[in-house]
Amino acid sequence: MPNAHNEKMQQLLLKLHEEMQNADVDVETQDLMRNFDAEIHALIGPDDSSTTVESALDHAKSLQADFSVSHPVANRFLAELINALVKMGV
């Protein structure tokens, strides 16, 4: 994957984390965020990983369902990450 693409995904993930630090989220959502974060880092990291784009997309879509109403700014960053993941899977 191109390095510029990795940097964009890292920036989006950082913005998502910054937004969620100020949000009131339940334990389940926090767990989903941790899993999603780990999957993104595994996908863009230098090591070979068993993480798949499909798995990361599944977690992202689960988060998006939670964020669409209650966290619109975070949802925007998540939507951008989903688009980047879709491009990776093409």
BAMIZA-333017 format. One record per residue (C-alpha): residue number from 1; residue in three letters; x, y, z. Coordinates in Angstrom, 1 decimal, padded with zeros to 4 digits. Each point is the difference from the previous one (the first is absolute). Layout:
BAMIZA-333017
<site NUM ALA <X Y Z>>
...
***
This chain:
BAMIZA-333017
<site 1 MET <000.0 000.0 000.0>>
<site 2 PRO <001.4 003.5 -000.8>>
<site 3 ASN <001.5 001.9 002.9>>
<site 4 ALA <-002.1 003.1 -000.6>>
<site 5 HIS <-003.1 -002.2 000.4>>
<site 6 ASN <001.4 -001.4 003.3>>
<site 7 GLU <000.6 003.6 001.3>>
<site 8 LYS <-003.5 001.1 -001.0>>
<site 9 MET <-001.5 -003.0 001.9>>
<site 10 GLN <002.1 000.7 003.0>>
<site 11 GLN <-001.1 003.7 000.0>>
<site 12 LEU <-003.6 -001.0 -000.3>>
<site 13 LEU <000.3 -002.5 002.8>>
<site 14 LEU <001.7 002.6 002.2>>
<site 15 LYS <-002.8 002.5 -000.7>>
<site 16 LEU <-002.6 -002.7 000.8>>
<site 17 HIS <001.8 -000.7 003.3>>
<site 18 GLU <000.2 003.7 000.9>>
<site 19 GLU <-003.7 000.4 -000.6>>
<site 20 MET <-000.9 -003.1 002.0>>
<site 21 GLN <002.1 001.1 003.0>>
<site 22 ASN <-002.6 002.7 000.7>>
<site 23 ALA <-002.9 -002.2 -000.6>>
<site 24 ASP <-002.1 -002.1 002.4>>
<site 25 VAL <000.2 -003.5 -001.4>>
<site 26 ASP <-001.0 -003.3 001.5>>
<site 27 VAL <002.4 -002.9 000.7>>
<site 28 GLU <-001.1 -001.9 -003.1>>
<site 29 THR <000.8 002.9 -002.2>>
<site 30 GLN <003.3 000.5 001.7>>
<site 31 ASP <000.8 -003.7 -000.8>>
<site 32 LEU <-001.0 000.4 -003.6>>
<site 33 MET <002.2 003.1 -000.3>>
<site 34 ARG <003.0 -001.9 001.5>>
<site 35 ASN <-000.5 -002.9 -002.4>>
<site 36 PHE <-000.4 002.3 -003.0>>
<site 37 ASP <003.1 001.9 001.0>>
<site 38 ALA <002.0 -003.2 000.3>>
<site 39 GLU <-001.3 -001.2 -003.4>>
<site 40 ILE <000.9 003.3 -001.7>>
<site 41 HIS <003.5 000.0 001.4>>
<site 42 ALA <000.4 -003.6 -001.0>>
<site 43 LEU <-001.1 000.8 -003.5>>
<site 44 ILE <002.3 003.0 -000.5>>
<site 45 GLY <002.9 -001.3 002.1>>
<site 46 PRO <003.2 -001.5 -001.4>>
<site 47 ASP <-000.7 -003.5 001.4>>
<site 48 ASP <-001.9 -002.7 -001.8>>
<site 49 SER <-003.4 -000.3 001.7>>
<site 50 SER <-002.9 -002.3 -000.2>>
<site 51 THR <-002.3 003.0 000.3>>
<site 52 THR <-002.1 000.4 -003.1>>
<site 53 VAL <-001.6 003.1 -001.5>>
<site 54 GLU <-003.4 -001.7 000.3>>
<site 55 SER <000.5 -000.5 003.8>>
<site 56 ALA <000.9 003.7 000.4>>
<site 57 LEU <-002.9 001.0 -002.1>>
<site 58 ASP <-002.4 -002.1 002.1>>
<site 59 HIS <001.2 001.8 003.2>>
<site 60 ALA <-000.1 003.4 -001.7>>
<site 61 LYS <-003.6 -000.6 -001.1>>
<site 62 SER <-001.0 -001.1 003.5>>
<site 63 LEU <001.5 003.2 001.4>>
<site 64 GLN <-001.7 002.1 -002.7>>
<site 65 ALA <-003.4 -001.4 001.0>>
<site 66 ASP <000.7 001.2 003.6>>
<site 67 PHE <001.5 003.4 -001.0>>
<site 68 SER <-002.4 001.1 -002.7>>
<site 69 VAL <-002.3 001.9 002.4>>
<site 70 SER <001.9 000.4 003.2>>
<site 71 HIS <003.4 000.9 -001.3>>
<site 72 PRO <-000.3 001.7 -003.4>>
<site 73 VAL <003.5 001.4 -000.2>>
<site 74 ALA <001.6 -003.3 000.9>>
<site 75 ASN <-002.4 -001.6 -002.5>>
<site 76 ARG <001.5 002.2 -002.7>>
<site 77 PHE <003.5 -001.2 000.7>>
<site 78 LEU <-001.2 -003.6 000.2>>
<site 79 ALA <-001.7 000.4 -003.4>>
<site 80 GLU <003.3 001.2 -001.5>>
<site 81 LEU <001.8 -003.0 001.5>>
<site 82 ILE <-002.6 -002.3 -001.4>>
<site 83 ASN <000.6 001.6 -003.5>>
<site 84 ALA <003.7 -000.5 000.4>>
<site 85 LEU <-000.5 -003.7 001.0>>
<site 86 VAL <-002.2 -000.6 -003.0>>
<site 87 LYS <002.7 001.4 -002.2>>
<site 88 MET <002.5 -002.4 001.6>>
<site 89 GLY <-002.3 -003.0 -000.7>>
<site 90 VAL <-000.4 000.8 -003.7>>
***
